[in-house]
Amino acid sequence: MKIAIFGVGLIGGSLALCFKGKPDITVVGHAHLPELMEPMLSRGVVDTATLSVEEAAKDADFIFLCVPVGLLEHYLELLSQLPLKAGCIITDVGSTKSAIAKKASEISLRNAYFIGGHPMAGSERSGVKAASALLFENAYYVLSPAEGVPEEAYSSLEHLLKYTGAHVVRVQPDMHDDIVGAISHLPHIIAAALVNQVRKHNDENPLYRTLAAGGFRDITRIASSDPVVWRDILLSNRDVLLGLLEEWNGQIERFTHLLRTQDGEGIADEFLTAGHFRSELPERRKGVIVSTFDLYIDVPDTPGIIGRIAMELGNHSINLSNMRIIESREDVPGIMRLSFRQEQDWERAKSLLDSMGYKVVV
């Protein structure tokens, strides 16, 4: 079996690592620039690499398009012009599905089939150096087959994706974009707008930035997402987002009315309703917005305390990704935040710190 991956970055590289080394599977990586070939080869992410679209696609059983959303239709068009292997399955990893599904319905792939895909996992890091075979473990992986795709083709891709450890979910393209628009795309817009609003106030009073170091920084983390990537995603899901933004304006008007009328009971009801629904959301499950595994601890402000904690974690082979002293503690349950990339490290660190007598808050 030959698997071709176009765009061997975080997602493409992680998929390659899931497949590489499995019995009778060869993974070929395509790079659009010569300097991108060396990292994927030196890390052993792919078996071979090429700059040629034709060479990568030739005789491929599966082709994964892991390029930015704005380039997906271009690559699908290129593939439609090649003599692909009969039965070849083309899939993508884009954050929107309707646009690419529409493109697939407008072109002829002859004997190949297109099945849209979206692995709902990511990382705060990017590039092939951040690729991991564990990236998709226990995450949801959406598949959106185009009309006319045989069930055997869908089942074949679903079976291959078992190597990722993800939970495959079948969702129609339009429904996918509606849901992901609400739970991921809209929050990114809100976070960016909120940070920019505070930035404007900070131009007149630098205390805004100083005092935003705690909870505000945490809840707006996604505002630091790649601007070019999110430009393409939002434009691709434009119609859905325009509707969601109208709904959001209604929510803001609701709070405006409650404040104007000093309706304290109404304000409390809004938070109560939101709190009930949020408590029903799945915990510790990878989702479309990258999860962070953080622990907050209260520690005395004494010399060497940071080093002692870091040393104990290191002595127990617990991989710590970041450590930060928090100065603004509003809505932040601890003076020190420890961040971990893997849930297993997070769990082991909590047990260790508990046993050392520290007050640990999740």
Long-range contacts (C-beta under 8 A, 24 or more apart in sequence): 1-25, 1-26, 1-61, 1-62, 2-26, 2-28, 2-59, 2-60, 2-61, 2-62, 3-27, 3-28, 3-60, 3-61, 3-62, 3-63, 3-64, 3-160, 4-28, 4-29, 4-30, 4-56, 4-57, 4-60, 4-62, 4-63, 4-64, 5-29, 5-30, 5-46, 5-63, 5-64, 5-66, 6-30, 6-53, 6-56, 6-63, 6-64, 6-65, 6-66, 6-67, 6-75, 7-65, 7-66, 7-67, 7-68, 8-36, 8-40, 8-45, 8-46, 8-49, 8-66, 8-128, 8-131, 9-66, 9-126, 9-127, 9-128, 9-131, 10-122, 10-123, 10-125, 10-126, 10-127, 10-128, 10-130, 10-131, 10-135, 11-66, 11-93, 11-119, 11-122, 11-135, 12-64, 12-66, 12-93, 12-128, 12-131, 13-40, 13-43, 13-45, 13-127, 13-128, 13-130, 13-131, 14-131, 14-132, 14-133, 14-135, 14-136, 15-64, 15-66, 15-93, 15-119, 15-136, 15-164, 16-40, 16-45, 16-46, 16-131, 17-45, 17-131, 17-132, 17-133, 18-133, 18-136, 18-163, 18-164, 18-165, 19-160, 19-163, 20-44, 20-45, 20-46, 20-47, 22-163, 28-55, 28-56, 28-60, 29-56, 30-56, 36-128, 39-127, 39-128, 39-129, 40-128, 43-128, 43-129, 43-131, 45-128, 45-131, 53-78, 53-79, 53-82, 54-82, 57-82, 57-84, 57-88, 58-82, 58-85, 59-85, 60-84, 60-85, 60-88, 61-85, 61-87, 61-88, 61-89, 62-88, 62-89, 62-90, 62-91, 62-157, 62-160, 63-88, 63-89, 63-90, 63-91, 64-91, 64-92, 64-93, 64-117, 65-90, 65-91, 65-92, 65-93, 65-94, 66-92, 66-93, 68-228, 68-229, 68-232, 69-94, 69-95, 69-96, 69-229, 69-232, 69-233, 69-236, 70-231, 70-232, 70-235, 70-236, 72-99, 72-100, 72-103, 73-99, 73-100, 73-103, 76-100, 76-103, 76-104, 76-107, 76-114, 77-103, 77-107, 79-109, 79-112, 80-107, 80-108, 80-109, 80-110, 84-109, 84-110, 84-111, 84-112, 85-111, 85-112, 86-111, 86-112, 87-111, 87-112, 87-113, 87-153, 88-112, 88-113, 89-113, 89-114, 89-115, 89-153, 89-156, 89-157, 90-114, 90-115, 91-115, 91-116, 91-117, 91-143, 91-157, 92-116, 92-117, 93-117, 93-118, 93-119, 94-118, 94-236, 95-180, 95-184, 95-185, 95-233, 95-236, 95-237, 95-288, 96-176, 96-177, 96-180, 96-233, 96-236, 96-237, 97-142, 97-144, 97-171, 97-173, 97-174, 97-176, 97-177, 98-173, 98-174, 98-176, 98-177, 98-237, 99-236, 100-173, 101-144, 101-146, 101-173, 104-146, 105-146, 105-147, 113-145, 113-146, 113-149, 113-150, 113-153, 114-146, 114-149, 115-143, 115-144, 115-145, 115-146, 115-149, 115-153, 115-154, 115-157, 116-142, 116-143, 116-144, 116-145, 116-146, 116-173, 116-176, 117-141, 117-142, 117-143, 117-144, 117-157, 118-142, 118-144, 118-176, 118-180, 119-164, 119-166, 120-286, 120-287, 120-288, 121-166, 121-286, 121-290, 122-288, 122-290, 123-290, 123-341, 124-290, 124-292, 126-226, 134-165, 134-342, 136-164, 136-165, 136-166, 136-286, 137-164, 137-165, 137-166, 137-286, 138-165, 138-166, 138-167, 138-285, 138-286, 139-166, 139-167, 139-285, 139-286, 139-287, 140-166, 140-167, 140-169, 140-285, 140-286, 140-287, 141-166, 141-167, 141-168, 141-169, 142-168, 142-169, 142-170, 142-171, 142-176, 143-168, 143-169, 143-170, 143-171, 144-170, 144-171, 144-172, 144-173, 144-176, 145-170, 177-237, 177-240, 178-240, 180-237, 180-288, 181-237, 181-240, 181-241, 181-244, 182-244, 183-287, 183-288, 183-289, 184-288, 184-289, 185-233, 185-234, 185-237, 185-240, 185-241, 185-244, 186-241, 186-244, 186-245, 186-248, 187-222, 187-289, 188-222, 188-223, 188-225, 188-230, 188-234, 189-234, 189-241, 189-245, 190-248, 191-219, 191-220, 191-221, 191-222, 191-223, 192-223, 194-220, 194-223, 195-220, 195-223, 210-328, 211-328, 212-328, 213-326, 213-327, 213-328, 214-326, 214-327, 214-328, 214-329, 214-330, 214-331, 214-332, 215-328, 215-330, 215-331, 215-332, 216-328, 218-332, 221-292, 222-289, 284-343, 292-339, 293-339, 293-340, 293-341, 293-342, 293-343, 293-345, 293-346, 294-337, 294-338, 294-339, 294-340, 294-346, 294-362, 295-334, 295-337, 295-338, 295-340, 295-346, 295-349, 295-350, 295-353, 295-360, 295-361, 295-362, 296-326, 296-332, 296-333, 296-334, 296-335, 296-336, 296-337, 296-338, 296-360, 296-361, 296-362, 297-334, 297-335, 297-336, 297-338, 297-353, 297-358, 297-359, 297-360, 297-361, 298-334, 298-335, 298-336, 298-358, 298-359, 299-335, 299-336, 299-358, 301-335, 306-336, 309-336, 309-338, 309-353, 312-352, 312-356, 313-338, 313-349, 313-352, 316-348, 316-352, 318-345, 318-348, 318-349, 318-352, 319-345, 320-345, 320-349, 333-361, 334-359, 334-360, 334-361
